[in-house]
Amino acid sequence: MWRVVFYERRGNRVHMDKTGPWLPEKTLARNWANWFVEQGYHVALQDQNGGLEKLHVGIPG
């Protein structure tokens, strides 16, 4: 299971803002993440064990 995690930049800090619903396949989550990146959001992928796959440089994880 995978989900998209949204980050918000506040000054020099980056905070986890929201999370999307759990999706059964990484490919599906990555497609959504790519769409949100195109819209200007800062996102990462999170697996069901809590591990993060960063899609932007500078996002903690």
N, C-alpha and C positions, 0 to 999 in steps of 0.2 A: 504494500500500500504506500502511496506517495501523495503529497499535497504541496501546493504552492504556498510559500510563506512570503508575506509582504513586509518590506522594511521602509522606514521613514527616516530621512536625514533631519537631524535637529542640531544645527550648528556644526560642531566637529564630531558629533556622536551619531550613531546609527542605532535605532530601536526597532525591535520586531513590533510591527503594527497590527497585523491581522494574519489569519491563516485561512486558506481555502478548505473545501471539503476533501476528505480522503478519496483518492482515485485508485482503481485496481492495478493500473499499469503505469510504469515510469514514462513510457512514450506519450501517453495521454497527458500526464502532468507536465512533461516538458513542452508539449505543444501549447498548453495553456500558458505556461511560464513565458514562452517566446512571444505569445500574443501580448501579454501584459508588458513585457519589455518594450515591444514596439509602441505601446501606448504611453511609455515614459515611466513605468513603475520600476522600483528596485525589488527584485524577487530572488528567491532561492528555492530549491527543492528539498523537502524534508521526507525522510523515510520513516516507517513506523517505529523504528528503534530510536528516533530522535536525531539521527545523523543528517547534516546539511550538506548539500551540494551547491556551492556558490556559483551564481551566474554573473556576478559583477565583482570586479576588483574592489577591495575595501570593505566588503560585507563580512562581519564577524562570523565565525563558524567553525 
